[in-house]
Amino acid sequence: VLAIAPLFGSNYNYNAGYSCYISGAPAGCEFDPNPQETCTRGAQARNMLLVAGLIPTLVAFFILTVAVVLLIHAVLVQERRMDQYQRAGRSRKMTMESFYQGMFYIGAFAISWMPWLVYGFKEYIFASVHKPSYFVMLAVTPLHGVMNAGVYFRPRLKAERERNPTDSTCKSLMQVLHIKCCCNRKSKEGAGDTPVITTDQQTEDDAEKGNEKKIQTNALAGDPKTATINLEAAQNAEIGSEKKVITSS
């Protein structure tokens, strides 16, 4: 509705920059002391910039912030109600996740539109175009959609990383995007990190060490020649078990 308002009075014109926007014609005439005489179109463009551009953006930012705060508060109240059913004590996991997601959402809006607000208020108050803020606005404002996509994509990538913690980041990214290329299913262990030892492998290692100590003790109590043979057999068995564990892992 507010975008229709500048149509009355022909306030949409070429702004001598990059687009057709709320501006006078010729460009800049709305800032003259008497725009009614100097402007062929858009004599009220300066006031329309405030009413249909700057104020709605501030209102949108305010509504967004209030909505996020109310959402976080609602999640917090729900978790407080669930505290009495928690055996391990209270948990605020969902509240913190809602908080971070909301902050990312607000941040995406603020980063995208703050340069435009700075440029718009400078233009309205000082009746001139501030070139540095103008070029920053041109570079940042169109990125709002990309930033929103990243905000909504983040929880899915995080969930995928929690389900498959040993997968590479590239693999997790391709899995979430449903792309079957570019990344092999290579775990962190394959990338040269410390191997992940399971409980079964640890139990097997402990059993092998216990058997080795038992064999060594029995061997030392007997004949020296037999002891040497038994020690060599125990060491060979231990080496074979280690190779087996490494291969299976």
Salt bridges, closest charged atoms under 4 A:
ASP83 OD2 - ARG92 NH2 2.87
GLU160 OE1 - ARG163 NH2 2.70
ASP167 OD2 - ARG185 NH2 3.37
